[in-house]
Amino acid sequence: MSVRPQFSTEERQFLVASYERNNEKPKKYDTVIAEFSIKFPDQRVPDKKTIYRLVKKWYKDHTVHNVNKGRSGRKPTVNTIENQQRVRAQLDAEAALPADAPNSSTANRNDLGISPASFTRIVKTIGYKPYKISKVPSLMPTHKEERIRFSNWLLSRSEDDLKHTVFSDESYFTLTGCFNKQNTRKYGLKRSKGGSGKPATAVWPENKFPRKLMVFLDDGGVGSVNV
């Protein structure tokens, strides 16, 4: 079903002006319609009810433009000012928590009693955006020492040992666990909305050299295998 185009501002002004000129005539509406057809031959002809409402709007609101913008349609029941303030307060509080803390994109959404779809609409309304957690290296002073120690160990091997040594793919076993950044989001106010963008806590310090056990096969080519 196609939507019928509205009359332009020029056409509305002409209708009101034509009504004022012909207000004292017996068939004023017919005269207004006839003058409109001559002035705008390619435009649809307004009916009497349309002219009456347009003139009534002019006398009441002193304008020919639409006055229903923002006052028509179903009023929001969830995306209210109160719920927007509640969501904003929770997102700001969670932005200060560590990256691995539960956030509103998972379990805490139910704490506000808001459905996922309504929560997403409210977030867009208040100008917030979910940011993915970025993994950054967590370098410690001991990392340099461990790298030097490994390099010295490698240099201590003879050239003949290195020629007859084959290193296989290794496997690491660690006790620190694995942080999945795909399951966590941190919300922050967009820069275009006057905010600082991505929160400072939306990072996960990843230790590049954690305490872990590496298992690999070292074949020296002389009949001995070390694991």
N, C-alpha and C positions, 0 to 999 in steps of 0.2 A: 504494500500500500504506500503510494507516494505521498509526501507531505506537501501540502499546498503552500507556496511561498507567501510570505507576509508582504504587506505594502511597505514601500520605502518611506523614508522620512519626508521626501519631497511630495510624494503622493498623499500622505496623511495631512501634511500642511495645506495642500491644495483642497482637500475635502473639507477641512475645517473652515478655510477662507471662503470657499464656495457656499457653505452653509450659512455663514454670517451674511453674505451678500443677498442670499435668497431666503432669509429667515421669515420675511413677511409675506412671501408668496404662498398661495394655497397648496400647490404641489411642489413644495421646496425640495423634497427628496428626489423626485423625478428630475427636477432641474439640475440638482447636484450631480446626479448620475449621468445626465446627458453631457454636462460640461466636462466631467471626468473622462467620458468616452472620447470626446474631441481632443482633450489635452494628452491623454495616454491611450492611443488607439490599440496598442499591442498588449495592454495589461487587462487582466480580468476585471469585470465590472463589480464594484462592491454592492452589497444589498443594503436595504434601509436599516437593518439592525446594526450592521457594521458602522454605518455613518453615525447612528444614534449613540453607540457606545464610544466612538472616537470623540464626538463632540462633548459627551458627558465627562470623559476623561480630561478633556481640555479645560472645562470649567472647574473641575474638582482638583486636579493635580497640576494644571497649567503646563502640560506637556503632551506631546503626541507619541512619545516613546512608550515601550512596555514598562509597566510598573510592577509586574508580577515576579521579576527576577529576584530570587532569594526568598520569595514568599509562597511559591507554588510547590507542589510535589509533597511526598510523604516526609514528615519530619524525622530526622535521625533519632533512633532509640538507643543505639549502642555507641556510635561515634559522637558522643557528647563532649562538652567542655570538661565535665567532671572526669570522664574516663580518659580523655586525652591527658589530663594532669596526672592521673594515676599511672598511666603507661609511661609518661615522661619521667616521673619520679623513680619508677622501678628501673627503667633503662639507664638512667644516670647513676643509680646506686650500683647496678651490676657492672657498669663500665669501669668502676674502680676496683673490682674484684680480680683475682688472678685469672689467667686465660683458661685454666682447667676447671674453674668453678662453674656450677650449673647456671645456665642463662635462660632468658625468656624465650629463646627459640626452641626449647625442649620442654622440660617438666614445669618450669615456673610459670608458664603461660596460664595454666589452670588456676594459679593462685589468685588471679584477678577475676576469675569467672567470666572470661571473654573467649569466644570461640576463635579458632585460628584465623578464619577469614576476616572477622571483625578486627582482630588484633593487627593483621597486616594492613588493613585499610587505615586504622588509627595511626600506625607507624608512618605511612605515607603522608597522612594529613599533617602531622606535626613536623614533618621534614627530616625524620631520622632514616638511617640506612644501616643494614646489617653488614659488618665487615668480617672477612675471613681472618683467621688467626695466622700470622706470619711467623715462621720459625727462623730464629736468629741464632748464630753460634754463641754458646756460652763458654768463652775462653777463660781458662784459669792459669795462674803462674806455673803450675806443674805440667801443663801441656807442652810447653817449650822444652822442659827437661826431658819428658818422655820421648819427644821427637828426636832430641839429640842422642838419647840413650839408644834408641833403635838404630839411628844412623851409625853410631860407633860400633854397635854389634855387627851391622852389615859390613862395615869397613874392616872389621877384624877377621872376616872370613877370607881365606886364601883365594887366589884367582882360580886355582884348580877346583876348589869346592863350589865356587859360583858357576863354573862351566858345567858341572855335573849335578846341579841342583835344579829341580823343577818344582815350582810353587803351584799348588792346585787352588781351586776356588775355596775360599774360607767361609766359615759360618760362625756368627757371633751369638753369644748367649749373654743377656744382660738382665739385671735385677731392677732397673729403673723403669721398665715398661715402655709402652709406645703411646704417644699422644696423637690422636687422630684429629687433625684440624678441620676435617670436613664436617664433623658433628658439632662444632662450636662456632658461635657468632657473637660479636660484640657490636652493640648498636651505638651510633654516634650521630650527632646533628650534622647535616650536610654543610659543607663550606658555602654552598650557594644560599643557604638559609642563615648564614652568620655564625655557624658552628666551627669547631676545630677539625671536623672530619673524623678520621679513624682514631679511636681512643688509644692512649699510650699503653694500656694494658692488653691490647690486641696483638700481643707478641708472646711467643713461647721460647724461652731460652733453652736451646737444644745443646747439650754437651757434646762437643765433637769427639772427645776422647773419654767416654764414660768407663767406669770400672766394669769390665766384661771379660768373658772367656772366649778366645778365638780357637777354633778347631780347624786344622788344615793338615794336608799331607805333604811331607817333606821327603822326597825321594832323592837320596844322594847318589844313586847309581852304583853302589858298592855292595848291594845285598841287604842293607839295613833300612828299615822304615821307622821313622819317628812320627808319632801322632801327638 
